[in-house]
Amino acid sequence: MDEYKRHLRVWKILYPLVHPWLCRKFNLTHEDLHVEGPVLLIPNHVCAWDPLLVAMSLKDKHVYYVASEHLFRLGFVTRLINYLVAPIPRRKASLGTDTVKSVLRQLRAGHSVCIFGEGAQCWDGRTAAVFPGTGKLAKSTGATLVTYKLEGGYLSLPRWGKGVRRGRMHAHPVNIYPPEVLKTMSAAEVDAALARDLYEDAWQRQRQAPVAFKGRRRAEGLERAMYLCPGCKRIGTLQTRGDHIFCSCGLDLEYTETGFFRPDKPFETIADWEDWQKAALHARDFLHEDCLFSDGDVSLSRVGADHSEEDLGRGELRQYEDRLCCGEYSFPLTEIRSMSMVLTHLLLFTWQDAYWQIRSDTGANLRKYTEIWEER
């Protein structure tokens, strides 16, 4: 049996087992996708369960998912995943040449592929921009492009959160662009269509039709998304417990079942806080010295082309205006070609033609390092 037939058979066995459980867990409704031939499927990205949630609309169609490279460093788990579904590896922060070649190879073989165009789960409930060049890739495949939206996913399982909050989710195809239609569009027009079709704003949706997302410890983990306190303008002082995020300066906000803060000052939503903290960080409008901020006890490793990891030790992670330092290593910001995060605890970047990983097991907020790097 060739690989594709095995993967299709596995999916036909798993679907009737996973479908009722997943729909119940997330209170998920979905619309099925019926398109003949190979499909390039591009959804928005809201939570870690998205590949399975998208797959609920694909009862009769097996799809190869583009997945983060870190999944290929899990030993036996990686071997099992490869045997069952064979995802396409992608290093964070780019759609690399090898990934694009693998995508094209599968599509031209008549198979379907799913790419989460943003490349990472959103932090604040709003869809981020898709990778530059995604429209060009879609035009070159010869496959049908399908845009797909997950609604309610961010509040069901925010990237920073702990545990599923049961509210309401809906998943559905948005638009279908056959190859003959894609030929009439420029790459920029395809990119614009992706941005339009995939955009989701959790807060706008909640204002229009509020839904309660019930769960325990709703705020816990939020300090992994929010790094700057609006009360004292210090970094690293926020803490969470139960349904509250607070700071030693006296700030105390409840994260409610609808996702809004109580009281609604200084911010009504996470998105409002996100916009403020990004602006303050870039203006350096926070308490700092020569070292802008730091986090202790992180590990540094170098990742090989074969997904192997070389452990380089532990130390303090420090951010300066012109460089990122980890232990005895110093990385000039202008020489770092790409930087991104996996989940909430892995920071990945490319420097001197090598791929590097910083890991925090203590709950440090690593987002602020990517924000500074993006200013370079």
C-alpha positions as CSV (number, residue, x, y, z in Angstrom):
1,M,0.0,0.0,0.0
2,D,1.4,3.4,-1.0
3,E,1.7,6.2,1.6
4,Y,-1.3,8.2,0.4
5,K,-3.6,5.2,0.5
6,R,-2.5,4.4,4.0
7,H,-3.0,8.0,5.2
8,L,-6.5,8.0,3.6
9,R,-7.4,4.7,5.3
10,V,-6.2,6.0,8.6
11,W,-8.4,9.1,8.2
12,K,-11.5,7.1,7.3
13,I,-11.0,5.1,10.5
14,L,-10.3,8.0,12.7
15,Y,-13.0,10.4,11.5
16,P,-16.1,8.7,12.9
17,L,-14.2,8.3,16.2
18,V,-12.9,11.8,16.5
19,H,-15.9,13.7,15.0
20,P,-18.5,13.3,17.8
21,W,-16.0,13.8,20.6
22,L,-14.5,17.0,19.1
23,C,-17.8,18.5,18.2
24,R,-19.1,17.9,21.7
25,K,-15.8,19.2,23.4
26,F,-15.9,22.5,21.5
27,N,-19.7,22.7,20.9
28,L,-18.6,22.8,17.2
29,T,-20.8,23.1,14.2
30,H,-19.3,22.9,10.7
31,E,-20.1,23.0,7.0
32,D,-18.6,20.2,4.9
33,L,-16.3,20.9,2.0
34,H,-17.0,19.1,-1.3
35,V,-14.5,20.0,-4.0
36,E,-13.2,17.6,-6.6
37,G,-9.4,17.3,-7.2
38,P,-6.5,18.7,-5.3
39,V,-7.2,21.6,-2.9
40,L,-5.0,24.2,-1.3
41,L,-6.9,24.9,1.9
42,I,-6.0,28.1,3.8
43,P,-7.7,28.7,7.2
44,N,-7.3,31.3,9.9
45,H,-5.3,30.1,12.9
46,V,-6.8,30.5,16.4
47,C,-5.8,27.6,18.6
48,A,-3.6,24.5,18.8
49,W,-6.5,22.2,17.8
50,D,-7.1,23.9,14.5
51,P,-5.9,21.1,12.2
52,L,-8.4,18.7,13.8
53,L,-11.2,21.3,13.8
54,V,-10.7,22.1,10.1
55,A,-10.6,18.4,9.4
56,M,-14.1,18.0,10.6
57,S,-15.3,19.5,7.3
58,L,-13.3,17.0,5.4
59,K,-14.9,13.7,6.0
60,D,-14.0,12.3,2.5
61,K,-10.9,14.2,1.7
62,H,-7.5,13.5,3.2
63,V,-5.3,16.7,3.6
64,Y,-1.6,17.0,4.3
65,Y,-1.0,19.7,6.9
66,V,2.0,22.1,6.9
67,A,3.2,21.8,10.5
68,S,5.8,23.5,12.7
69,E,9.3,22.0,12.5
70,H,9.3,21.3,16.3
71,L,6.9,18.4,15.8
72,F,9.7,16.6,14.1
73,R,11.9,16.6,17.2
74,L,9.7,14.4,19.4
75,G,11.2,11.0,18.8
76,F,8.7,8.1,18.8
77,V,5.8,10.6,18.7
78,T,7.3,12.1,15.5
79,R,7.6,8.7,13.9
80,L,4.0,7.9,14.8
81,I,2.7,11.2,13.4
82,N,4.7,10.7,10.2
83,Y,3.4,7.2,9.7
84,L,-0.2,8.2,10.3
85,V,-0.5,11.6,8.6
86,A,3.0,12.7,7.3
87,P,2.8,16.5,7.9
88,I,5.0,18.8,5.9
89,P,7.6,20.5,8.1
90,R,8.0,24.3,8.1
91,R,10.5,26.3,10.1
92,K,8.8,29.1,11.9
93,A,8.7,32.7,10.5
94,S,8.8,31.8,6.8
95,L,7.5,29.5,4.1
96,G,10.9,28.1,3.3
97,T,12.0,26.7,-0.1
98,D,11.8,23.1,1.1
99,T,8.3,23.6,2.5
100,V,7.1,25.2,-0.8
101,K,8.6,22.3,-2.8
102,S,6.9,19.8,-0.6
103,V,3.5,21.6,-0.9
104,L,3.8,21.7,-4.7
105,R,4.9,18.0,-4.8
106,Q,1.8,16.9,-3.0
107,L,-0.6,19.1,-4.9
108,R,0.9,18.1,-8.3
109,A,0.5,14.5,-7.3
110,G,-3.3,15.1,-6.9
111,H,-3.3,15.4,-3.1
112,S,-4.7,18.3,-1.0
113,V,-2.7,20.5,1.4
114,C,-3.6,22.8,4.2
115,I,-1.5,25.8,5.2
116,F,-2.4,28.1,8.0
117,G,-1.5,31.3,6.2
118,E,-0.7,33.4,9.3
119,G,1.9,30.8,10.3
120,A,1.0,31.0,14.0
121,Q,-2.0,31.1,16.3
122,C,-3.2,34.7,17.0
123,W,-2.5,36.2,20.4
124,D,-5.3,38.8,20.7
125,G,-8.3,37.3,18.9
126,R,-7.7,39.1,15.6
127,T,-6.4,37.4,12.4
128,A,-2.8,38.4,11.6
129,A,-1.4,39.0,8.1
130,V,-0.7,36.0,5.9
131,F,2.8,35.2,4.8
132,P,4.1,37.4,1.9
133,G,4.1,35.3,-1.2
134,T,1.1,33.1,-0.3
135,G,-0.9,34.4,-3.2
136,K,1.9,33.7,-5.6
137,L,2.1,30.1,-4.2
138,A,-1.6,29.6,-4.6
139,K,-1.5,30.7,-8.3
140,S,1.4,28.4,-9.0
141,T,-0.1,25.1,-7.7
142,G,-2.7,24.5,-10.3
143,A,-5.1,23.5,-7.5
144,T,-8.3,24.9,-6.3
145,L,-7.8,27.5,-3.5
146,V,-10.3,27.2,-0.6
147,T,-10.4,29.8,2.2
148,Y,-11.7,28.6,5.5
149,K,-12.8,30.3,8.7
150,L,-12.9,29.2,12.4
151,E,-15.2,31.3,14.4
152,G,-15.2,31.2,18.2
153,G,-12.0,29.3,18.4
154,Y,-9.9,32.0,20.1
155,L,-12.3,32.3,23.1
156,S,-12.7,28.5,23.2
157,L,-8.9,28.0,23.6
158,P,-6.8,31.1,23.5
159,R,-3.1,30.6,22.7
160,W,-2.1,31.7,26.2
161,G,-4.8,29.8,28.0
162,K,-5.1,26.7,30.0
163,G,-7.9,24.3,29.1
164,V,-10.9,24.5,26.8
165,R,-13.7,27.0,27.6
166,R,-17.0,25.6,26.2
167,G,-18.9,28.2,24.3
168,R,-19.8,28.0,20.7
169,M,-17.6,27.4,17.6
170,H,-18.5,27.3,13.9
171,A,-16.2,26.2,11.1
172,H,-16.9,26.7,7.4
173,P,-15.4,27.3,3.9
174,V,-15.5,31.0,3.0
175,N,-14.7,31.0,-0.8
176,I,-13.6,28.6,-3.5
177,Y,-11.3,29.8,-6.2
178,P,-10.9,27.3,-9.0
179,P,-7.6,27.3,-11.0
180,E,-9.2,29.2,-13.9
181,V,-10.3,32.0,-11.6
182,L,-6.8,32.2,-9.9
183,K,-5.3,32.6,-13.4
184,T,-7.3,35.9,-13.9
185,M,-6.0,37.3,-10.5
186,S,-2.7,38.8,-9.7
187,A,-0.7,37.5,-6.7
188,A,-1.5,40.7,-4.9
189,E,-5.2,40.2,-5.6
190,V,-5.1,36.7,-4.2
191,D,-3.3,38.0,-1.1
192,A,-6.0,40.6,-0.7
193,A,-8.7,37.9,-1.0
194,L,-7.0,35.8,1.6
195,A,-6.8,38.8,4.0
196,R,-10.5,39.5,3.4
197,D,-11.8,36.0,3.7
198,L,-9.8,34.9,6.7
199,Y,-10.1,38.0,8.9
200,E,-11.8,37.3,12.2
201,D,-12.2,39.6,15.2
202,A,-13.4,37.8,18.3
203,W,-14.4,41.0,20.1
204,Q,-16.4,42.4,17.2
205,R,-18.3,39.0,17.0
206,Q,-18.9,39.1,20.8
207,R,-20.3,42.6,20.7
208,Q,-22.7,41.6,18.0
209,A,-23.8,38.3,19.5
210,P,-22.3,37.6,22.9
211,V,-21.6,34.0,23.9
212,A,-20.5,32.8,27.3
213,F,-17.3,30.6,27.2
214,K,-17.4,28.7,30.4
215,G,-14.3,27.3,32.0
216,R,-12.2,27.3,35.2
217,R,-9.2,29.6,35.7
218,R,-10.1,31.7,32.7
219,A,-7.3,34.2,33.1
220,E,-4.5,31.9,34.0
221,G,-1.7,32.1,31.4
222,L,-2.7,35.6,30.2
223,E,0.7,37.0,31.4
224,R,2.2,35.0,28.6
225,A,0.4,37.3,26.1
226,M,0.4,40.6,28.1
227,Y,3.9,41.7,29.1
228,L,3.4,45.4,30.1
229,C,1.4,46.6,33.1
230,P,-0.7,49.7,32.2
231,G,-0.7,50.7,35.9
232,C,3.1,51.0,36.6
233,K,4.5,50.6,33.1
234,R,6.8,47.8,34.2
235,I,7.6,44.6,32.3
236,G,7.4,41.2,34.0
237,T,5.2,42.1,37.0
238,L,1.9,40.7,35.8
239,Q,0.5,37.6,37.4
240,T,-2.7,35.6,37.0
241,R,-4.8,33.5,39.3
242,G,-8.3,32.1,38.7
243,D,-10.2,34.6,36.6
244,H,-8.0,37.6,37.4
245,I,-4.9,39.2,36.0
246,F,-3.2,41.6,38.5
247,C,0.0,43.4,39.4
248,S,1.7,44.4,42.7
249,C,0.9,48.1,41.7
250,G,-2.8,47.5,42.4
251,L,-4.0,46.6,38.9
252,D,-6.7,43.9,39.1
253,L,-8.9,42.9,36.2
254,E,-11.4,40.0,35.9
255,Y,-11.4,38.1,32.6
256,T,-15.1,37.3,32.2
257,E,-16.9,34.5,30.4
258,T,-17.6,36.7,27.4
259,G,-13.9,37.6,27.2
260,F,-14.2,41.2,28.2
261,F,-12.5,42.7,31.2
262,R,-14.3,43.8,34.4
263,P,-13.9,46.7,35.1
264,D,-13.5,47.8,31.5
265,K,-10.8,50.4,32.3
266,P,-8.1,50.8,31.3
267,F,-9.0,48.2,28.6
268,E,-12.2,46.5,27.6
269,T,-10.5,43.6,25.7
270,I,-7.2,41.9,25.2
271,A,-7.0,43.5,21.7
272,D,-7.1,46.9,23.3
273,W,-4.4,46.0,25.7
274,E,-2.3,44.5,22.9
275,D,-2.5,47.7,20.8
276,W,-1.4,49.8,23.8
277,Q,1.4,47.6,24.9
278,K,2.9,47.4,21.4
279,A,2.8,51.2,21.0
280,A,4.4,51.7,24.5
281,L,7.1,49.1,23.8
282,H,8.1,50.6,20.5
283,A,8.1,54.1,22.0
284,R,10.2,52.8,25.0
285,D,7.4,54.2,27.2
286,F,8.1,51.8,30.1
287,L,10.6,51.5,33.0
288,H,13.9,50.2,31.8
289,E,17.7,50.6,31.8
290,D,20.3,49.7,29.2
291,C,18.9,46.2,29.3
292,L,15.4,46.7,28.2
293,F,14.1,43.5,29.9
294,S,15.3,40.0,30.8
295,D,14.1,36.6,31.9
296,G,16.1,34.1,33.9
297,D,16.7,30.4,33.5
298,V,16.1,29.7,29.8
299,S,17.8,27.1,27.7
300,L,19.5,27.6,24.3
301,S,20.0,25.0,21.6
302,R,20.9,24.9,17.9
303,V,18.6,22.9,15.6
304,G,20.1,20.9,12.8
305,A,18.7,20.3,9.3
306,D,17.9,16.8,10.4
307,H,15.8,18.2,13.3
308,S,18.5,17.3,15.9
309,E,19.0,19.6,18.9
310,E,22.4,20.6,20.2
311,D,22.1,21.7,23.8
312,L,24.2,24.9,24.5
313,G,23.3,25.3,28.2
314,R,21.1,27.5,30.3
315,G,21.3,31.2,31.3
316,E,19.6,34.5,31.4
317,L,17.9,36.0,28.4
318,R,18.5,39.7,28.0
319,Q,17.3,42.2,25.4
320,Y,19.3,45.3,24.5
321,E,18.6,47.9,21.8
322,D,21.0,46.3,19.3
323,R,21.3,42.6,20.4
324,L,19.7,39.6,22.1
325,C,21.9,37.8,24.6
326,C,21.4,34.4,26.1
327,G,24.0,33.3,28.6
328,E,27.4,33.8,26.9
329,Y,25.9,34.1,23.4
330,S,25.1,37.4,21.7
331,F,23.0,37.8,18.6
332,P,23.0,41.2,16.8
333,L,19.4,42.0,15.9
334,T,20.3,43.1,12.4
335,E,21.8,39.7,11.7
336,I,18.8,37.7,12.8
337,R,17.0,36.9,9.6
338,S,13.7,35.5,11.1
339,M,12.2,35.1,14.5
340,S,9.0,33.5,15.7
341,M,7.4,31.6,18.5
342,V,6.0,28.1,18.9
343,L,3.1,27.8,21.4
344,T,4.1,30.0,24.4
345,H,7.5,28.8,25.5
346,L,9.7,28.4,22.4
347,L,11.5,31.2,20.7
348,L,13.0,30.3,17.3
349,F,15.2,32.4,15.1
350,T,17.8,32.1,12.2
351,W,21.3,33.5,12.7
352,Q,24.5,32.8,10.7
353,D,22.7,30.2,8.6
354,A,21.8,28.2,11.7
355,Y,18.4,27.7,13.4
356,W,18.4,28.5,17.1
357,Q,15.9,27.8,19.9
358,I,15.3,29.4,23.3
359,R,13.1,27.5,25.6
360,S,11.5,28.8,28.8
361,D,9.9,26.3,31.2
362,T,9.1,29.0,33.9
363,G,6.3,30.8,32.1
364,A,8.4,33.7,30.8
365,N,6.7,36.0,28.3
366,L,8.8,35.6,25.1
367,R,6.6,37.7,22.9
368,K,8.3,41.0,23.8
369,Y,11.6,39.7,22.2
370,T,9.9,39.2,18.8
371,E,8.4,42.7,19.1
372,I,11.8,44.3,19.5
373,W,13.3,42.2,16.7
374,E,10.6,43.3,14.3
375,E,11.7,46.9,14.8
376,R,15.2,46.3,13.3
